[in-house]
Amino acid sequence: MTIIKVSATSRTSAVAGAIAGVVRDTNRAEVQAIGAGAVNQAVKAVAIARGYLEEDGINVVCLPEFTTVEIEDKERTAIRLVVEPR
Amino acid sequence: MTIIKVSATSRTSAVAGAIAGVVRDTNRAEVQAIGAGAVNQAVKAVAIARGYLEEDGINVVCLPEFTTVEIEDKERTAIRLVVEPR
């Protein structure tokens, strides 16, 4: 399972392309973001990816959920956006 | 149509309660946020609302999209999260 990790400085169009590619290949993408700036970029990327995938006739939805990740031995709360066909 | 407007200082649990209430009443909620802090709170609120609605047997998905809003005569790009049953 590929997790697409997004940071506050990620380019939304690049992330959107990655999301669309992973959905086309595996029918499902997981996008992970920690912090407001990263979550914002991730949501914008999902909005753009929805447009890309609509052109292929794929209507995707987004399922936001909380998850815990370990970074440098510390637990951080991340937002995970699962993207999959409706 | 009620639009739930979220700011960077909105309490996520309060917004989640509003989302769940609007979905229960009208089957669909629209959440609007401008800026990274607001989008972050909005996404967290949707994640929490999904849990509330799951308890009622309602499985909702989130459809993020861009929208333009006018604030003090200036056009701003907002993120709109449409929340509706899958």
Backbone of each chain as nested JSON, in Angstrom:
{
  "chains": [
    {"id": "A", "residues": [
      {"number": 1, "name": "MET", "atoms": {"N": [0.851, -1.202, 0.0], "CA": [0.0, 0.0, 0.0], "C": [0.877, 1.24, 0.0]}},
      {"number": 2, "name": "THR", "atoms": {"N": [0.725, 2.061, -1.015], "CA": [1.457, 3.318, -1.095], "C": [0.707, 4.396, -0.321]}},
      {"number": 3, "name": "ILE", "atoms": {"N": [1.402, 5.092, 0.56], "CA": [0.808, 6.261, 1.203], "C": [1.466, 7.499, 0.608]}},
      {"number": 4, "name": "ILE", "atoms": {"N": [0.637, 8.401, 0.119], "CA": [1.146, 9.643, -0.456], "C": [1.265, 10.651, 0.675]}},
      {"number": 5, "name": "LYS", "atoms": {"N": [2.508, 10.993, 1.008], "CA": [2.724, 11.919, 2.124], "C": [2.817, 13.341, 1.588]}},
      {"number": 6, "name": "VAL", "atoms": {"N": [2.042, 14.221, 2.195], "CA": [1.954, 15.596, 1.72], "C": [2.49, 16.529, 2.8]}},
      {"number": 7, "name": "SER", "atoms": {"N": [3.276, 17.514, 2.389], "CA": [3.748, 18.525, 3.341], "C": [3.165, 19.88, 2.958]}},
      {"number": 8, "name": "ALA", "atoms": {"N": [3.415, 20.861, 3.799], "CA": [2.886, 22.202, 3.551], "C": [3.478, 22.821, 2.288]}},
      {"number": 9, "name": "THR", "atoms": {"N": [4.622, 22.294, 1.858], "CA": [5.27, 22.855, 0.669], "C": [5.083, 21.97, -0.568]}},
      {"number": 10, "name": "SER", "atoms": {"N": [4.291, 20.91, -0.442], "CA": [4.022, 20.061, -1.604], "C": [3.266, 20.854, -2.665]}},
      {"number": 11, "name": "ARG", "atoms": {"N": [3.579, 20.604, -3.924], "CA": [2.825, 21.239, -5.016], "C": [1.524, 20.469, -5.211]}},
      {"number": 12, "name": "THR", "atoms": {"N": [0.401, 21.197, -5.166], "CA": [-0.899, 20.517, -5.236], "C": [-1.083, 19.755, -6.551]}},
      {"number": 13, "name": "SER", "atoms": {"N": [-0.626, 20.329, -7.654], "CA": [-0.845, 19.649, -8.936], "C": [-0.044, 18.356, -9.005]}},
      {"number": 14, "name": "ALA", "atoms": {"N": [1.16, 18.353, -8.44], "CA": [1.977, 17.134, -8.424], "C": [1.332, 16.066, -7.545]}},
      {"number": 15, "name": "VAL", "atoms": {"N": [0.836, 16.482, -6.385], "CA": [0.162, 15.525, -5.498], "C": [-1.105, 15.006, -6.169]}},
      {"number": 16, "name": "ALA", "atoms": {"N": [-1.833, 15.895, -6.83], "CA": [-3.062, 15.478, -7.527], "C": [-2.751, 14.43, -8.591]}},
      {"number": 17, "name": "GLY", "atoms": {"N": [-1.666, 14.649, -9.333], "CA": [-1.262, 13.675, -10.345], "C": [-0.927, 12.334, -9.73]}},
      {"number": 18, "name": "ALA", "atoms": {"N": [-0.251, 12.371, -8.582], "CA": [0.091, 11.12, -7.884], "C": [-1.166, 10.405, -7.419]}},
      {"number": 19, "name": "ILE", "atoms": {"N": [-2.109, 11.16, -6.849], "CA": [-3.364, 10.556, -6.381], "C": [-4.095, 9.895, -7.557]}},
      {"number": 20, "name": "ALA", "atoms": {"N": [-4.226, 10.634, -8.648], "CA": [-4.948, 10.102, -9.812], "C": [-4.265, 8.837, -10.336]}},
      {"number": 21, "name": "GLY", "atoms": {"N": [-2.931, 8.864, -10.375], "CA": [-2.2, 7.698, -10.859], "C": [-2.403, 6.478, -9.981]}},
      {"number": 22, "name": "VAL", "atoms": {"N": [-2.321, 6.668, -8.673], "CA": [-2.479, 5.542, -7.747], "C": [-3.915, 5.002, -7.81]}},
      {"number": 23, "name": "VAL", "atoms": {"N": [-4.902, 5.893, -7.928], "CA": [-6.301, 5.427, -8.032], "C": [-6.485, 4.638, -9.329]}},
      {"number": 24, "name": "ARG", "atoms": {"N": [-5.924, 5.136, -10.424], "CA": [-6.053, 4.413, -11.697], "C": [-5.416, 3.026, -11.6]}},
      {"number": 25, "name": "ASP", "atoms": {"N": [-4.268, 2.945, -10.908], "CA": [-3.512, 1.686, -10.841], "C": [-4.095, 0.709, -9.824]}},
      {"number": 26, "name": "THR", "atoms": {"N": [-4.514, 1.225, -8.656], "CA": [-4.868, 0.321, -7.556], "C": [-6.291, 0.542, -7.041]}},
      {"number": 27, "name": "ASN", "atoms": {"N": [-7.01, 1.52, -7.641], "CA": [-8.408, 1.781, -7.297], "C": [-8.582, 2.511, -5.962]}},
      {"number": 28, "name": "ARG", "atoms": {"N": [-7.473, 2.945, -5.343], "CA": [-7.589, 3.532, -4.012], "C": [-6.276, 4.245, -3.698]}},
      {"number": 29, "name": "ALA", "atoms": {"N": [-6.363, 5.428, -3.13], "CA": [-5.146, 6.118, -2.702], "C": [-5.315, 6.58, -1.258]}},
      {"number": 30, "name": "GLU", "atoms": {"N": [-4.207, 6.574, -0.525], "CA": [-4.212, 7.114, 0.828], "C": [-3.249, 8.291, 0.89]}},
      {"number": 31, "name": "VAL", "atoms": {"N": [-3.776, 9.422, 1.332], "CA": [-2.986, 10.649, 1.4], "C": [-2.836, 11.007, 2.868]}},
      {"number": 32, "name": "GLN", "atoms": {"N": [-1.616, 11.284, 3.285], "CA": [-1.386, 11.555, 4.708], "C": [-0.766, 12.935, 4.895]}},
      {"number": 33, "name": "ALA", "atoms": {"N": [-1.277, 13.674, 5.871], "CA": [-0.784, 15.027, 6.114], "C": [-0.753, 15.306, 7.608]}},
      {"number": 34, "name": "ILE", "atoms": {"N": [0.284, 16.003, 8.032], "CA": [0.402, 16.406, 9.437], "C": [0.519, 17.92, 9.493]}},
      {"number": 35, "name": "GLY", "atoms": {"N": [-0.405, 18.55, 10.19], "CA": [-0.374, 20.005, 10.333], "C": [-1.27, 20.698, 9.324]}},
      {"number": 36, "name": "ALA", "atoms": {"N": [-1.687, 21.924, 9.693], "CA": [-2.687, 22.643, 8.902], "C": [-2.225, 22.902, 7.465]}},
      {"number": 37, "name": "GLY", "atoms": {"N": [-0.978, 23.315, 7.303], "CA": [-0.488, 23.621, 5.955], "C": [-0.499, 22.398, 5.06]}},
      {"number": 38, "name": "ALA", "atoms": {"N": [-0.123, 21.271, 5.615], "CA": [-0.088, 20.021, 4.852], "C": [-1.494, 19.527, 4.538]}},
      {"number": 39, "name": "VAL", "atoms": {"N": [-2.384, 19.627, 5.527], "CA": [-3.77, 19.185, 5.305], "C": [-4.415, 20.033, 4.206]}},
      {"number": 40, "name": "ASN", "atoms": {"N": [-4.156, 21.324, 4.236], "CA": [-4.694, 22.221, 3.21], "C": [-4.221, 21.812, 1.813]}},
      {"number": 41, "name": "GLN", "atoms": {"N": [-2.922, 21.57, 1.672], "CA": [-2.394, 21.143, 0.361], "C": [-3.014, 19.806, -0.057]}},
      {"number": 42, "name": "ALA", "atoms": {"N": [-3.18, 18.902, 0.909], "CA": [-3.732, 17.577, 0.601], "C": [-5.171, 17.682, 0.096]}},
      {"number": 43, "name": "VAL", "atoms": {"N": [-5.976, 18.522, 0.766], "CA": [-7.384, 18.657, 0.361], "C": [-7.479, 19.295, -1.02]}},
      {"number": 44, "name": "LYS", "atoms": {"N": [-6.645, 20.313, -1.268], "CA": [-6.658, 20.947, -2.588], "C": [-6.246, 19.935, -3.656]}},
      {"number": 45, "name": "ALA", "atoms": {"N": [-5.259, 19.106, -3.329], "CA": [-4.809, 18.086, -4.287], "C": [-5.925, 17.092, -4.592]}},
      {"number": 46, "name": "VAL", "atoms": {"N": [-6.694, 16.714, -3.573], "CA": [-7.812, 15.781, -3.799], "C": [-8.866, 16.439, -4.698]}},
      {"number": 47, "name": "ALA", "atoms": {"N": [-9.129, 17.73, -4.462], "CA": [-10.109, 18.433, -5.306], "C": [-9.649, 18.432, -6.768]}},
      {"number": 48, "name": "ILE", "atoms": {"N": [-8.358, 18.669, -6.99], "CA": [-7.815, 18.673, -8.36], "C": [-7.855, 17.258, -8.942]}},
      {"number": 49, "name": "ALA", "atoms": {"N": [-7.473, 16.264, -8.128], "CA": [-7.455, 14.873, -8.598], "C": [-8.86, 14.41, -8.984]}},
      {"number": 50, "name": "ARG", "atoms": {"N": [-9.875, 14.884, -8.264], "CA": [-11.251, 14.531, -8.622], "C": [-11.546, 14.967, -10.056]}},
      {"number": 51, "name": "GLY", "atoms": {"N": [-11.056, 16.152, -10.42], "CA": [-11.25, 16.634, -11.785], "C": [-10.527, 15.756, -12.803]}},
      {"number": 52, "name": "TYR", "atoms": {"N": [-9.265, 15.399, -12.5], "CA": [-8.492, 14.53, -13.404], "C": [-9.227, 13.213, -13.617]}},
      {"number": 53, "name": "LEU", "atoms": {"N": [-9.701, 12.623, -12.535], "CA": [-10.304, 11.285, -12.61], "C": [-11.697, 11.328, -13.239]}},
      {"number": 54, "name": "GLU", "atoms": {"N": [-12.386, 12.457, -13.067], "CA": [-13.691, 12.614, -13.724], "C": [-13.536, 12.516, -15.237]}},
      {"number": 55, "name": "GLU", "atoms": {"N": [-12.421, 13.047, -15.742], "CA": [-12.163, 12.974, -17.19], "C": [-12.034, 11.52, -17.648]}},
      {"number": 56, "name": "ASP", "atoms": {"N": [-11.637, 10.647, -16.732], "CA": [-11.553, 9.204, -17.038], "C": [-12.852, 8.481, -16.683]}},
      {"number": 57, "name": "GLY", "atoms": {"N": [-13.87, 9.228, -16.284], "CA": [-15.138, 8.61, -15.906], "C": [-15.115, 7.97, -14.524]}},
      {"number": 58, "name": "ILE", "atoms": {"N": [-14.116, 8.358, -13.699], "CA": [-14.028, 7.802, -12.346], "C": [-14.453, 8.876, -11.345]}},
      {"number": 59, "name": "ASN", "atoms": {"N": [-15.522, 8.624, -10.62], "CA": [-16.028, 9.561, -9.624], "C": [-15.507, 9.133, -8.249]}},
      {"number": 60, "name": "VAL", "atoms": {"N": [-14.504, 9.856, -7.743], "CA": [-13.939, 9.467, -6.454], "C": [-14.484, 10.331, -5.323]}},
      {"number": 61, "name": "VAL", "atoms": {"N": [-14.512, 9.735, -4.149], "CA": [-14.886, 10.438, -2.935], "C": [-13.69, 10.398, -1.987]}},
      {"number": 62, "name": "CYS", "atoms": {"N": [-13.79, 11.202, -0.937], "CA": [-12.703, 11.324, 0.02], "C": [-13.241, 10.96, 1.401]}},
      {"number": 63, "name": "LEU", "atoms": {"N": [-12.515, 10.105, 2.099], "CA": [-12.9, 9.7, 3.451], "C": [-11.827, 10.174, 4.416]}},
      {"number": 64, "name": "PRO", "atoms": {"N": [-12.06, 11.277, 5.117], "CA": [-11.042, 11.768, 6.052], "C": [-11.097, 11.01, 7.371]}},
      {"number": 65, "name": "GLU", "atoms": {"N": [-9.939, 10.699, 7.902], "CA": [-9.882, 10.022, 9.2], "C": [-8.613, 10.418, 9.938]}},
      {"number": 66, "name": "PHE", "atoms": {"N": [-8.638, 10.252, 11.235], "CA": [-7.449, 10.506, 12.046], "C": [-6.595, 9.25, 12.076]}},
      {"number": 67, "name": "THR", "atoms": {"N": [-5.301, 9.444, 12.147], "CA": [-4.402, 8.305, 12.311], "C": [-3.207, 8.769, 13.134]}},
      {"number": 68, "name": "THR", "atoms": {"N": [-2.522, 7.824, 13.724], "CA": [-1.347, 8.168, 14.522], "C": [-0.103, 7.663, 13.811]}},
      {"number": 69, "name": "VAL", "atoms": {"N": [0.877, 8.516, 13.687], "CA": [2.127, 8.099, 13.064], "C": [3.275, 8.39, 14.027]}},
      {"number": 70, "name": "GLU", "atoms": {"N": [4.323, 7.614, 13.877], "CA": [5.482, 7.802, 14.746], "C": [6.576, 8.509, 13.951]}},
      {"number": 71, "name": "ILE", "atoms": {"N": [6.996, 9.66, 14.463], "CA": [8.06, 10.418, 13.797], "C": [9.126, 10.726, 14.829]}},
      {"number": 72, "name": "GLU", "atoms": {"N": [10.319, 10.235, 14.561], "CA": [11.443, 10.417, 15.496], "C": [11.046, 10.045, 16.93]}},
      {"number": 73, "name": "ASP", "atoms": {"N": [10.46, 8.847, 17.042], "CA": [10.056, 8.285, 18.343], "C": [8.936, 9.042, 19.051]}},
      {"number": 74, "name": "LYS", "atoms": {"N": [8.322, 9.985, 18.334], "CA": [7.188, 10.692, 18.948], "C": [5.91, 10.378, 18.179]}},
      {"number": 75, "name": "GLU", "atoms": {"N": [4.812, 10.218, 18.909], "CA": [3.528, 9.975, 18.258], "C": [2.923, 11.3, 17.818]}},
      {"number": 76, "name": "ARG", "atoms": {"N": [2.536, 11.346, 16.56], "CA": [1.884, 12.547, 16.034], "C": [0.537, 12.151, 15.451]}},
      {"number": 77, "name": "THR", "atoms": {"N": [-0.44, 13.033, 15.583], "CA": [-1.731, 12.78, 14.948], "C": [-1.689, 13.32, 13.524]}},
      {"number": 78, "name": "ALA", "atoms": {"N": [-2.02, 12.457, 12.594], "CA": [-2.047, 12.843, 11.184], "C": [-3.481, 12.747, 10.677]}},
      {"number": 79, "name": "ILE", "atoms": {"N": [-3.727, 13.427, 9.578], "CA": [-5.0, 13.266, 8.877], "C": [-4.742, 12.374, 7.674]}},
      {"number": 80, "name": "ARG", "atoms": {"N": [-5.566, 11.365, 7.535], "CA": [-5.471, 10.506, 6.356], "C": [-6.722, 10.712, 5.508]}},
      {"number": 81, "name": "LEU", "atoms": {"N": [-6.489, 10.968, 4.242], "CA": [-7.604, 11.107, 3.306], "C": [-7.59, 9.89, 2.392]}},
      {"number": 82, "name": "VAL", "atoms": {"N": [-8.559, 9.014, 2.573], "CA": [-8.678, 7.858, 1.68], "C": [-9.481, 8.3, 0.465]}},
      {"number": 83, "name": "VAL", "atoms": {"N": [-8.933, 8.061, -0.704], "CA": [-9.601, 8.461, -1.958], "C": [-9.957, 7.204, -2.722]}},
      {"number": 84, "name": "GLU", "atoms": {"N": [-11.231, 7.003, -2.992], "CA": [-11.639, 5.803, -3.713], "C": [-12.922, 6.051, -4.491]}},
      {"number": 85, "name": "PRO", "atoms": {"N": [-13.199, 5.201, -5.476], "CA": [-14.411, 5.413, -6.273], "C": [-15.659, 5.35, -5.399]}},
      {"number": 86, "name": "ARG", "atoms": {"N": [-16.615, 6.183, -5.738], "CA": [-17.855, 6.212, -4.979], "C": [-18.587, 4.876, -5.145]}}
    ]},
    {"id": "B", "residues": [
      {"number": 1, "name": "MET", "atoms": {"N": [-30.376, 26.352, 1.37], "CA": [-29.162, 25.559, 1.588], "C": [-28.294, 26.228, 2.645]}},
      {"number": 2, "name": "THR", "atoms": {"N": [-28.041, 25.507, 3.733], "CA": [-27.176, 26.028, 4.784], "C": [-25.722, 25.743, 4.437]}},
      {"number": 3, "name": "ILE", "atoms": {"N": [-24.877, 26.746, 4.488], "CA": [-23.441, 26.514, 4.348], "C": [-22.815, 26.69, 5.723]}},
      {"number": 4, "name": "ILE", "atoms": {"N": [-22.087, 25.672, 6.164], "CA": [-21.418, 25.737, 7.456], "C": [-20.049, 26.368, 7.233]}},
      {"number": 5, "name": "LYS", "atoms": {"N": [-19.879, 27.572, 7.738], "CA": [-18.618, 28.291, 7.529], "C": [-17.674, 28.005, 8.684]}},
      {"number": 6, "name": "VAL", "atoms": {"N": [-16.465, 27.606, 8.353], "CA": [-15.487, 27.207, 9.357], "C": [-14.309, 28.174, 9.313]}},
      {"number": 7, "name": "SER", "atoms": {"N": [-13.842, 28.58, 10.483], "CA": [-12.637, 29.409, 10.551], "C": [-11.527, 28.634, 11.249]}},
      {"number": 8, "name": "ALA", "atoms": {"N": [-10.352, 29.218, 11.269], "CA": [-9.198, 28.563, 11.887], "C": [-9.392, 28.374, 13.39]}},
      {"number": 9, "name": "THR", "atoms": {"N": [-10.307, 29.167, 13.976], "CA": [-10.528, 29.069, 15.417], "C": [-11.81, 28.309, 15.759]}},
      {"number": 10, "name": "SER", "atoms": {"N": [-12.491, 27.789, 14.749], "CA": [-13.704, 26.996, 15.023], "C": [-13.349, 25.755, 15.822]}},
      {"number": 11, "name": "ARG", "atoms": {"N": [-14.224, 25.369, 16.744], "CA": [-14.022, 24.129, 17.494], "C": [-14.485, 22.959, 16.631]}},
      {"number": 12, "name": "THR", "atoms": {"N": [-13.596, 21.989, 16.455], "CA": [-13.91, 20.893, 15.539], "C": [-15.132, 20.096, 15.998]}},
      {"number": 13, "name": "SER", "atoms": {"N": [-15.276, 19.875, 17.31], "CA": [-16.406, 19.064, 17.767], "C": [-17.731, 19.795, 17.534]}},
      {"number": 14, "name": "ALA", "atoms": {"N": [-17.716, 21.114, 17.685], "CA": [-18.938, 21.891, 17.433], "C": [-19.295, 21.854, 15.952]}},
      {"number": 15, "name": "VAL", "atoms": {"N": [-18.287, 22.005, 15.102], "CA": [-18.541, 21.956, 13.654], "C": [-19.017, 20.557, 13.264]}},
      {"number": 16, "name": "ALA", "atoms": {"N": [-18.398, 19.535, 13.861], "CA": [-18.795, 18.149, 13.563], "C": [-20.256, 17.921, 13.933]}},
      {"number": 17, "name": "GLY", "atoms": {"N": [-20.669, 18.457, 15.08], "CA": [-22.061, 18.332, 15.499], "C": [-23.001, 19.02, 14.512]}},
      {"number": 18, "name": "ALA", "atoms": {"N": [-22.581, 20.193, 14.028], "CA": [-23.399, 20.922, 13.053], "C": [-23.511, 20.126, 11.751]}},
      {"number": 19, "name": "ILE", "atoms": {"N": [-22.39, 19.566, 11.291], "CA": [-22.403, 18.777, 10.055], "C": [-23.351, 17.589, 10.213]}},
      {"number": 20, "name": "ALA", "atoms": {"N": [-23.196, 16.873, 11.318], "CA": [-24.031, 15.682, 11.534], "C": [-25.505, 16.062, 11.58]}},
      {"number": 21, "name": "GLY", "atoms": {"N": [-25.821, 17.173, 12.249], "CA": [-27.208, 17.619, 12.347], "C": [-27.795, 17.965, 10.987]}},
      {"number": 22, "name": "VAL", "atoms": {"N": [-27.021, 18.702, 10.185], "CA": [-27.52, 19.107, 8.861], "C": [-27.692, 17.89, 7.965]}},
      {"number": 23, "name": "VAL", "atoms": {"N": [-26.767, 16.929, 8.046], "CA": [-26.897, 15.715, 7.221], "C": [-28.132, 14.927, 7.651]}},
      {"number": 24, "name": "ARG", "atoms": {"N": [-28.343, 14.809, 8.963], "CA": [-29.528, 14.081, 9.437], "C": [-30.813, 14.754, 8.939]}},
      {"number": 25, "name": "ASP", "atoms": {"N": [-30.82, 16.113, 8.954], "CA": [-32.036, 16.856, 8.604], "C": [-32.256, 16.936, 7.096]}},
      {"number": 26, "name": "THR", "atoms": {"N": [-31.175, 17.145, 6.343], "CA": [-31.352, 17.476, 4.916], "C": [-30.594, 16.52, 4.001]}},
      {"number": 27, "name": "ASN", "atoms": {"N": [-29.882, 15.56, 4.585], "CA": [-29.183, 14.524, 3.815], "C": [-27.896, 15.022, 3.163]}},
      {"number": 28, "name": "ARG", "atoms": {"N": [-27.495, 16.262, 3.463], "CA": [-26.339, 16.817, 2.757], "C": [-25.871, 18.062, 3.502]}},
      {"number": 29, "name": "ALA", "atoms": {"N": [-24.571, 18.203, 3.674], "CA": [-24.054, 19.422, 4.293], "C": [-22.95, 19.996, 3.427]}},
      {"number": 30, "name": "GLU", "atoms": {"N": [-22.857, 21.321, 3.418], "CA": [-21.757, 21.981, 2.727], "C": [-20.942, 22.758, 3.745]}},
      {"number": 31, "name": "VAL", "atoms": {"N": [-19.662, 22.486, 3.761], "CA": [-18.752, 23.117, 4.716], "C": [-17.795, 23.995, 3.918]}},
      {"number": 32, "name": "GLN", "atoms": {"N": [-17.638, 25.232, 4.338], "CA": [-16.786, 26.145, 3.571], "C": [-15.663, 26.689, 4.439]}},
      {"number": 33, "name": "ALA", "atoms": {"N": [-14.453, 26.716, 3.887], "CA": [-13.295, 27.184, 4.642], "C": [-12.367, 27.965, 3.724]}},
      {"number": 34, "name": "ILE", "atoms": {"N": [-11.785, 29.029, 4.278], "CA": [-10.818, 29.833, 3.528], "C": [-9.525, 29.875, 4.324]}},
      {"number": 35, "name": "GLY", "atoms": {"N": [-8.448, 29.403, 3.721], "CA": [-7.147, 29.423, 4.389], "C": [-6.834, 28.101, 5.052]}},
      {"number": 36, "name": "ALA", "atoms": {"N": [-5.527, 27.861, 5.219], "CA": [-5.052, 26.555, 5.686], "C": [-5.607, 26.179, 7.065]}},
      {"number": 37, "name": "GLY", "atoms": {"N": [-5.63, 27.139, 7.983], "CA": [-6.09, 26.829, 9.332], "C": [-7.552, 26.43, 9.339]}},
      {"number": 38, "name": "ALA", "atoms": {"N": [-8.353, 27.129, 8.537], "CA": [-9.782, 26.837, 8.455], "C": [-10.025, 25.499, 7.759]}},
      {"number": 39, "name": "VAL", "atoms": {"N": [-9.283, 25.239, 6.689], "CA": [-9.457, 23.97, 5.966], "C": [-9.099, 22.8, 6.88]}},
      {"number": 40, "name": "ASN", "atoms": {"N": [-8.041, 22.97, 7.654], "CA": [-7.624, 21.929, 8.599], "C": [-8.736, 21.63, 9.61]}},
      {"number": 41, "name": "GLN", "atoms": {"N": [-9.322, 22.685, 10.175], "CA": [-10.413, 22.475, 11.142], "C": [-11.609, 21.812, 10.468]}},
      {"number": 42, "name": "ALA", "atoms": {"N": [-11.891, 22.213, 9.24], "CA": [-13.045, 21.659, 8.511], "C": [-12.866, 20.161, 8.261]}},
      {"number": 43, "name": "VAL", "atoms": {"N": [-11.663, 19.775, 7.847], "CA": [-11.412, 18.353, 7.534], "C": [-11.49, 17.52, 8.818]}},
      {"number": 44, "name": "LYS", "atoms": {"N": [-10.926, 18.046, 9.897], "CA": [-11.002, 17.322, 11.168], "C": [-12.465, 17.184, 11.602]}},
      {"number": 45, "name": "ALA", "atoms": {"N": [-13.243, 18.24, 11.407], "CA": [-14.66, 18.186, 11.777], "C": [-15.401, 17.131, 10.953]}},
      {"number": 46, "name": "VAL", "atoms": {"N": [-15.061, 17.026, 9.67], "CA": [-15.726, 16.014, 8.832], "C": [-15.354, 14.613, 9.315]}},
      {"number": 47, "name": "ALA", "atoms": {"N": [-14.078, 14.425, 9.692], "CA": [-13.652, 13.116, 10.206], "C": [-14.441, 12.748, 11.466]}},
      {"number": 48, "name": "ILE", "atoms": {"N": [-14.637, 13.723, 12.348], "CA": [-15.397, 13.477, 13.578], "C": [-16.871, 13.226, 13.243]}},
      {"number": 49, "name": "ALA", "atoms": {"N": [-17.429, 14.041, 12.344], "CA": [-18.841, 13.882, 11.961], "C": [-19.098, 12.511, 11.344]}},
      {"number": 50, "name": "ARG", "atoms": {"N": [-18.135, 11.995, 10.599], "CA": [-18.289, 10.654, 10.024], "C": [-18.52, 9.628, 11.138]}},
      {"number": 51, "name": "GLY", "atoms": {"N": [-17.781, 9.795, 12.233], "CA": [-17.962, 8.896, 13.371], "C": [-19.341, 9.039, 13.991]}},
      {"number": 52, "name": "TYR", "atoms": {"N": [-19.801, 10.298, 14.173], "CA": [-21.136, 10.533, 14.739], "C": [-22.201, 9.857, 13.873]}},
      {"number": 53, "name": "LEU", "atoms": {"N": [-22.089, 10.061, 12.556], "CA": [-23.136, 9.584, 11.643], "C": [-23.083, 8.071, 11.462]}},
      {"number": 54, "name": "GLU", "atoms": {"N": [-21.868, 7.512, 11.594], "CA": [-21.75, 6.046, 11.527], "C": [-22.581, 5.396, 12.631]}},
      {"number": 55, "name": "GLU", "atoms": {"N": [-22.598, 6.053, 13.807], "CA": [-23.396, 5.533, 14.919], "C": [-24.886, 5.473, 14.568]}},
      {"number": 56, "name": "ASP", "atoms": {"N": [-25.303, 6.338, 13.625], "CA": [-26.699, 6.324, 13.154], "C": [-26.858, 5.44, 11.915]}},
      {"number": 57, "name": "GLY", "atoms": {"N": [-25.791, 4.756, 11.542], "CA": [-25.852, 3.91, 10.351], "C": [-25.76, 4.673, 9.051]}},
      {"number": 58, "name": "ILE", "atoms": {"N": [-25.274, 5.926, 9.117], "CA": [-25.135, 6.731, 7.896], "C": [-23.65, 6.828, 7.539]}},
      {"number": 59, "name": "ASN", "atoms": {"N": [-23.286, 6.309, 6.39], "CA": [-21.908, 6.35, 5.92], "C": [-21.752, 7.519, 4.963]}},
      {"number": 60, "name": "VAL", "atoms": {"N": [-21.118, 8.59, 5.448], "CA": [-20.976, 9.767, 4.579], "C": [-19.585, 9.85, 3.972]}},
      {"number": 61, "name": "VAL", "atoms": {"N": [-19.548, 10.47, 2.803], "CA": [-18.288, 10.74, 2.121], "C": [-18.145, 12.251, 1.988]}},
      {"number": 62, "name": "CYS", "atoms": {"N": [-16.956, 12.662, 1.608], "CA": [-16.632, 14.076, 1.503], "C": [-16.177, 14.352, 0.076]}},
      {"number": 63, "name": "LEU", "atoms": {"N": [-16.733, 15.387, -0.535], "CA": [-16.36, 15.775, -1.892], "C": [-15.744, 17.169, -1.829]}},
      {"number": 64, "name": "PRO", "atoms": {"N": [-14.418, 17.269, -1.871], "CA": [-13.794, 18.587, -1.806], "C": [-13.802, 19.268, -3.176]}},
      {"number": 65, "name": "GLU", "atoms": {"N": [-14.086, 20.553, -3.173], "CA": [-14.066, 21.313, -4.432], "C": [-13.674, 22.76, -4.151]}},
      {"number": 66, "name": "PHE", "atoms": {"N": [-13.184, 23.416, -5.182], "CA": [-12.863, 24.837, -5.065], "C": [-14.121, 25.654, -5.341]}},
      {"number": 67, "name": "THR", "atoms": {"N": [-14.204, 26.789, -4.677], "CA": [-15.303, 27.701, -4.966], "C": [-14.792, 29.122, -4.755]}},
      {"number": 68, "name": "THR", "atoms": {"N": [-15.482, 30.071, -5.337], "CA": [-15.071, 31.466, -5.185], "C": [-16.117, 32.195, -4.362]}},
      {"number": 69, "name": "VAL", "atoms": {"N": [-15.659, 32.907, -3.362], "CA": [-16.595, 33.677, -2.543], "C": [-16.157, 35.131, -2.543]}},
      {"number": 70, "name": "GLU", "atoms": {"N": [-17.125, 36.008, -2.341], "CA": [-16.803, 37.424, -2.318], "C": [-16.805, 37.905, -0.879]}},
      {"number": 71, "name": "ILE", "atoms": {"N": [-15.692, 38.463, -0.446], "CA": [-15.597, 38.987, 0.915], "C": [-15.093, 40.426, 0.839]}},
      {"number": 72, "name": "GLU", "atoms": {"N": [-15.914, 41.332, 1.336], "CA": [-15.589, 42.766, 1.278], "C": [-15.146, 43.186, -0.125]}},
      {"number": 73, "name": "ASP", "atoms": {"N": [-15.975, 42.793, -1.105], "CA": [-15.759, 43.155, -2.515], "C": [-14.528, 42.511, -3.154]}},
      {"number": 74, "name": "LYS", "atoms": {"N": [-13.904, 41.563, -2.438], "CA": [-12.767, 40.88, -3.047], "C": [-13.093, 39.407, -3.259]}},
      {"number": 75, "name": "GLU", "atoms": {"N": [-12.641, 38.855, -4.369], "CA": [-12.865, 37.432, -4.632], "C": [-11.81, 36.6, -3.921]}},
      {"number": 76, "name": "ARG", "atoms": {"N": [-12.262, 35.626, -3.167], "CA": [-11.353, 34.721, -2.478], "C": [-11.66, 33.286, -2.907]}},
      {"number": 77, "name": "THR", "atoms": {"N": [-10.636, 32.477, -2.993], "CA": [-10.858, 31.068, -3.286], "C": [-11.073, 30.33, -1.971]}},
      {"number": 78, "name": "ALA", "atoms": {"N": [-12.176, 29.627, -1.907], "CA": [-12.49, 28.844, -0.716], "C": [-12.492, 27.368, -1.082]}},
      {"number": 79, "name": "ILE", "atoms": {"N": [-12.373, 26.56, -0.047], "CA": [-12.554, 25.117, -0.228], "C": [-13.944, 24.778, 0.291]}},
      {"number": 80, "name": "ARG", "atoms": {"N": [-14.694, 24.061, -0.525], "CA": [-15.99, 23.587, -0.081], "C": [-15.936, 22.069, 0.04]}},
      {"number": 81, "name": "LEU", "atoms": {"N": [-16.366, 21.588, 1.192], "CA": [-16.434, 20.142, 1.413], "C": [-17.908, 19.75, 1.458]}},
      {"number": 82, "name": "VAL", "atoms": {"N": [-18.333, 19.059, 0.418], "CA": [-19.713, 18.567, 0.4], "C": [-19.729, 17.221, 1.12]}},
      {"number": 83, "name": "VAL", "atoms": {"N": [-20.608, 17.098, 2.103], "CA": [-20.7, 15.863, 2.893], "C": [-22.061, 15.245, 2.62]}},
      {"number": 84, "name": "GLU", "atoms": {"N": [-22.068, 14.038, 2.103], "CA": [-23.344, 13.383, 1.803], "C": [-23.202, 11.878, 1.899]}},
      {"number": 85, "name": "PRO", "atoms": {"N": [-24.325, 11.158, 2.039], "CA": [-24.232, 9.703, 2.154], "C": [-23.601, 9.103, 0.905]}},
      {"number": 86, "name": "ARG", "atoms": {"N": [-22.852, 8.06, 1.123], "CA": [-22.197, 7.383, 0.013], "C": [-23.253, 6.73, -0.888]}}
    ]}
  ]
}
